[in-house]
């Protein structure tokens, strides 16, 4: 029987065994998973705004807002949104699967850095993009309906990247079905496991995020690879899936 403490202990051992590669994987995954999307934003300082605006009053400003100006603003927002969606769909989501693959393999042995790009290799890309896009779409829809059901579904679909990382050829409907079935009875455990890292992230904030880069992030991902493996073992014992559906990752192709 596994415990939260055991998962974290095993996760710490796994990532420290291959420390620098784990750190580099997390740094690059973080950049590709979020940095690319945000790199399209324009940063304008308060001083620059004051310099441009001068002493213009609100009334004068409103008079200068023409339909053409509003059109440009709305069009820019739409383009920015589309760019963000495209980057997330075509890059960030696929990197998430590769990151899951890397840390699953790293449980068993030192793993090559290239496994971060697992979802882009071997003809897996299109199916990975589709399944992960559907995951994002489903979650977006649930959050639109109500916040709490959205949170519940986010835990229900939590294992989708790991399942794809283990078997990228699995039918998309079966991927979601397996994730939901495997997470039955484990959603609260996942929440508490996440909550147990709260102190680490608070401490990291006092170091300007340096602690997250060199310790907390790889510790987090390694621990949740342990969580997936534990939940998978429980589901296998219950006969939730066939051996061929989730065959393991120890001897996968690089």
C-alpha positions as CSV (number, residue, x, y, z in Angstrom):
1,X,0.0,0.0,0.0
2,X,1.4,3.4,-1.0
3,X,1.3,6.6,1.0
4,X,1.8,10.2,0.2
5,X,5.1,10.2,2.1
6,X,6.3,7.1,0.1
7,X,5.5,8.7,-3.2
8,X,7.4,11.9,-2.4
9,X,10.3,9.9,-1.0
10,X,10.5,7.7,-4.2
11,X,10.1,10.8,-6.4
12,X,13.0,12.5,-4.6
13,X,15.2,9.5,-5.0
14,X,14.4,9.2,-8.7
15,X,15.1,12.8,-9.7
16,X,18.2,13.1,-7.5
17,X,19.6,10.1,-9.3
18,X,19.6,12.0,-12.6
19,X,19.6,15.5,-11.0
20,X,20.9,17.9,-13.7
21,X,19.0,16.3,-16.6
22,X,15.8,16.4,-14.6
23,X,16.4,20.1,-13.9
24,X,17.1,20.9,-17.6
25,X,14.0,19.0,-18.6
26,X,11.8,21.0,-16.2
27,X,13.4,24.3,-17.3
28,X,12.8,23.6,-21.0
29,X,9.4,22.1,-20.4
30,X,8.5,25.3,-18.5
31,X,9.7,27.5,-21.3
32,X,8.0,25.6,-24.1
33,X,4.9,25.1,-21.9
34,X,4.4,28.7,-20.9
35,X,7.3,30.9,-22.0
36,X,6.6,30.6,-25.7
37,X,3.0,31.6,-25.3
38,X,3.7,34.6,-23.1
39,X,6.7,35.7,-25.3
40,X,4.2,37.3,-27.7
41,X,3.0,39.8,-25.1
42,X,4.1,43.4,-25.2
43,X,5.4,44.9,-22.0
44,X,4.8,48.6,-21.6
45,X,6.1,50.4,-18.5
46,X,4.1,52.8,-16.4
47,X,6.5,55.6,-17.4
48,X,6.0,55.0,-21.1
49,X,2.2,55.2,-20.6
50,X,2.5,58.5,-18.7
51,X,4.8,59.8,-21.4
52,X,2.3,59.0,-24.2
53,X,-0.8,60.0,-22.3
54,X,0.5,63.2,-20.8
55,X,-2.2,65.1,-19.0
56,X,-5.1,63.8,-21.2
57,X,-8.3,63.6,-19.2
58,X,-10.6,60.6,-19.2
59,X,-13.2,62.6,-21.2
60,X,-10.7,63.6,-23.8
61,X,-9.4,60.0,-24.0
62,X,-12.9,58.6,-24.6
63,X,-13.5,61.1,-27.4
64,X,-10.4,59.8,-29.2
65,X,-11.5,56.2,-29.1
66,X,-12.7,55.8,-32.6
67,X,-14.3,52.7,-34.2
68,X,-11.0,52.1,-36.1
69,X,-9.1,52.2,-32.8
70,X,-11.5,49.7,-31.2
71,X,-11.2,47.4,-34.2
72,X,-7.4,47.4,-34.0
73,X,-7.6,46.6,-30.2
74,X,-10.1,43.8,-30.7
75,X,-8.2,42.4,-33.7
76,X,-5.0,42.4,-31.7
77,X,-6.6,40.6,-28.8
78,X,-8.1,38.0,-31.1
79,X,-4.7,37.4,-32.8
80,X,-3.0,37.2,-29.5
81,X,-5.6,34.6,-28.3
82,X,-5.2,32.6,-31.5
83,X,-1.4,32.6,-31.2
84,X,-1.7,31.4,-27.6
85,X,-4.1,28.6,-28.5
86,X,-1.9,27.5,-31.4
87,X,1.3,27.4,-29.3
88,X,-0.5,25.6,-26.5
89,X,-2.0,23.0,-28.9
90,X,0.9,22.4,-31.2
91,X,3.8,22.7,-28.8
92,X,3.0,23.0,-25.0
93,X,0.6,20.1,-24.8
94,X,2.9,17.8,-26.7
95,X,5.8,18.8,-24.4
96,X,3.6,18.0,-21.4
97,X,3.3,14.4,-22.7
98,X,7.1,14.2,-23.3
99,X,7.7,15.5,-19.8
100,X,5.4,12.8,-18.4
101,X,7.3,10.2,-20.5
102,X,10.6,11.4,-19.2
103,X,9.7,11.2,-15.6
104,X,8.0,7.9,-15.9
105,X,11.1,6.4,-17.5
106,X,13.3,8.2,-14.9
107,X,11.6,6.1,-12.2
108,X,13.4,3.0,-13.6
109,X,16.7,4.3,-14.9
110,X,18.6,7.4,-16.0
111,X,16.7,8.7,-19.0
112,X,17.9,10.7,-22.0
113,X,17.0,14.4,-22.2
114,X,15.5,13.7,-25.7
115,X,12.5,12.0,-24.2
116,X,11.1,15.4,-23.5
117,X,10.3,15.5,-27.2
118,X,8.7,12.0,-27.2
119,X,5.4,13.3,-28.5
120,X,7.0,14.8,-31.5
121,X,8.8,11.6,-32.6
122,X,7.9,8.3,-34.2
123,X,4.6,9.5,-35.9
124,X,3.0,10.2,-32.5
125,X,2.6,13.9,-33.0
126,X,-0.8,14.2,-34.7
127,X,-2.6,11.9,-32.3
128,X,-0.9,13.5,-29.3
129,X,-2.0,17.0,-30.5
130,X,-5.6,15.8,-31.0
131,X,-6.0,14.1,-27.7
132,X,-4.4,16.9,-25.7
133,X,-6.4,19.5,-27.5
134,X,-9.6,17.6,-26.7
135,X,-8.6,17.5,-23.1
136,X,-8.1,21.2,-23.0
137,X,-11.4,21.7,-24.8
138,X,-13.3,19.5,-22.5
139,X,-11.9,21.2,-19.4
140,X,-12.6,24.6,-20.8
141,X,-16.2,23.5,-21.4
142,X,-16.6,22.2,-17.9
143,X,-15.2,25.3,-16.4
144,X,-17.6,27.4,-18.4
145,X,-20.5,25.5,-17.0
146,X,-19.5,25.6,-13.3
147,X,-16.2,26.1,-11.5
148,X,-16.4,23.1,-9.1
149,X,-17.3,20.5,-11.9
150,X,-14.4,21.9,-13.8
151,X,-12.0,21.2,-10.9
152,X,-13.4,17.7,-10.6
153,X,-13.0,17.0,-14.3
154,X,-9.4,18.4,-14.2
155,X,-8.6,15.7,-11.7
156,X,-10.5,13.1,-13.7
157,X,-8.4,13.9,-16.8
158,X,-5.2,14.3,-14.9
159,X,-3.7,11.1,-16.1
160,X,-4.3,11.7,-19.8
161,X,-0.7,13.0,-20.5
162,X,0.7,9.9,-18.7
163,X,-1.5,7.5,-20.5
164,X,-0.5,9.0,-23.8
165,X,3.2,8.9,-22.7
166,X,2.8,5.2,-22.0
167,X,0.8,4.3,-25.1
168,X,0.5,7.1,-27.7
169,X,-1.5,4.9,-30.0
170,X,-4.4,4.3,-27.7
171,X,-7.8,5.3,-29.0
172,X,-8.6,8.8,-27.8
173,X,-11.9,7.8,-26.2
174,X,-10.2,5.0,-24.4
175,X,-7.6,7.5,-23.1
176,X,-10.2,9.6,-21.4
177,X,-12.1,6.6,-20.2
178,X,-9.0,5.1,-18.6
179,X,-8.1,8.4,-16.9
180,X,-11.5,8.7,-15.4
181,X,-11.7,5.1,-14.3
182,X,-8.2,5.2,-12.8
183,X,-8.8,8.4,-10.9
184,X,-12.0,7.1,-9.2
185,X,-11.3,7.2,-5.5
186,X,-8.0,9.0,-6.0
187,X,-9.0,12.6,-6.8
188,X,-8.8,13.8,-3.2
189,X,-5.4,12.0,-2.8
190,X,-4.1,13.9,-5.8
191,X,-5.4,17.2,-4.4
192,X,-3.8,16.5,-1.0
193,X,-0.5,15.5,-2.7
194,X,-0.5,18.8,-4.6
195,X,-1.3,20.7,-1.4
196,X,1.7,19.1,0.3
197,X,3.9,21.1,-2.0
198,X,2.4,24.4,-1.0
199,X,5.1,25.1,1.5
200,X,7.8,24.4,-1.0
201,X,6.3,26.9,-3.5
202,X,5.9,29.6,-0.8
203,X,9.6,29.1,0.1
204,X,10.5,29.2,-3.5
205,X,8.8,32.6,-3.9
206,X,11.3,34.0,-1.3
207,X,14.2,32.8,-3.6
208,X,12.7,34.5,-6.7
209,X,11.8,31.1,-8.1
210,X,15.4,29.7,-8.0
211,X,14.4,27.0,-5.6
212,X,11.6,25.9,-8.0
213,X,14.1,25.6,-10.8
214,X,16.7,23.6,-9.0
215,X,14.6,21.5,-6.7
216,X,10.8,21.9,-6.4
217,X,9.7,21.5,-10.0
218,X,11.7,18.2,-10.7
219,X,10.6,17.0,-7.2
220,X,7.0,17.7,-8.2
221,X,7.1,15.9,-11.6
222,X,9.0,13.0,-10.2
223,X,6.5,12.6,-7.4
224,X,3.5,12.7,-9.7
225,X,5.1,10.1,-11.9
226,X,5.1,7.9,-8.8
227,X,1.5,8.8,-8.2
228,X,0.5,7.7,-11.7
229,X,2.4,4.4,-11.3
230,X,0.7,3.8,-7.9
231,X,-2.8,4.6,-9.3
232,X,-2.0,2.4,-12.4
233,X,-1.0,-0.5,-10.2
234,X,-4.3,-0.2,-8.3
235,X,-6.3,0.0,-11.5
236,X,-4.5,-3.0,-12.9
237,X,-5.3,-5.0,-9.8
238,X,-9.0,-4.1,-10.3
239,X,-8.9,-5.2,-14.0
240,X,-9.6,-1.7,-15.3
241,X,-7.3,-2.1,-18.3
242,X,-5.6,-4.9,-20.3
243,X,-1.8,-5.4,-20.1
244,X,-1.5,-4.4,-23.8
245,X,-3.1,-1.0,-23.2
246,X,-0.6,0.2,-20.7
247,X,2.5,-1.9,-21.3
248,X,5.0,0.2,-19.3
249,X,7.8,2.6,-20.4
250,X,11.0,1.0,-19.2
251,X,12.1,-0.2,-22.7
252,X,10.5,2.4,-24.9
253,X,12.2,3.8,-28.0
254,X,14.2,7.0,-27.5
